Amino acid sequence: MTQLDRERFTEEEVSEMKEVIEGIGSHLSPDVAGWVWSKYTKIVNTQEKQPCMCGKSAQHWRRGVETIRAFVKDWYE
């Protein structure tokens, strides 16, 4: 976790990420898909287009969720 990361995110934002990401299991609900992609692209500092919700895009969604989980874990260590 860099100082830049700590400056780009508020404690409240990371707390929200922790709460939401803990509720995501093996199935990503379309209700939170936009939220996941928004947080993922902010963490990796990119403007990737949001993938569709079809099975072929599963690896993209998995990457997004895992990136958020790792970020939250690093934040609290």
N, C-alpha and C positions, 0 to 999 in steps of 0.2 A: 504494500500500500504506500503510494507516494504522497507527498504533501499536496501535490496538484490534485490527486483524487480527493483528498480531504477538503480541499477548497471548492471543488465542483459539486459536492453533495453536502446536504445538511444532515444533521443527526436525525431529524424527523423523517427525511426522505429515506434514509437507510433503515430506520425503524419500520417504516411502511413496507419497504422491500422485504425485510425479514418476515414480517407478518404474512404478506401475500405469498411469498415464495414457499413458505412452510406449508401452505395449504394446497400447493400444486403437487399432484402425484404423477402417475404415469400417463394421465390424460390431461391435455391442456384445453381448458374451456375457451370457446370463442369469446366469452365475456372478458377474459383477462389477456387474450392474445395481443391486443394492441398495447396494453400496459407493459407486458413482457418485452415486446419488441422495442418500445420506447426506452425502457430502462437499459436494455441490452446495448442499444446503439449509443446511449449516453455513456455507459461504462467503457465501451471500446472506442468511443470518440469517432464514430463513423456515421454515415448517412445511408446505410444499406436499406434498400427497399424491403418492406415487410413481405415475407413469403405468404403464399396461400396456405390454407389449412388442410390441404390434401396430404395423403400419406407420403407422397414423394418429397415433401418439405419437412418431414419429421426431424431429419438431422439438423436443420437450421433452428427449429424450435428447441431441440434438445441442447444445442450449443447456447442458445439464448438463456434458457433456464439454468444450465450449469454455470454459465458466466455470472449470473446474478447470485447464485448460491455461493460461489467461490468469493465473490466480491464482499458479500455480507459476512462471510466467515472471516475473511482477512480484516475487515473493518473492526470486528469485535475482538480480535486477538491482540 
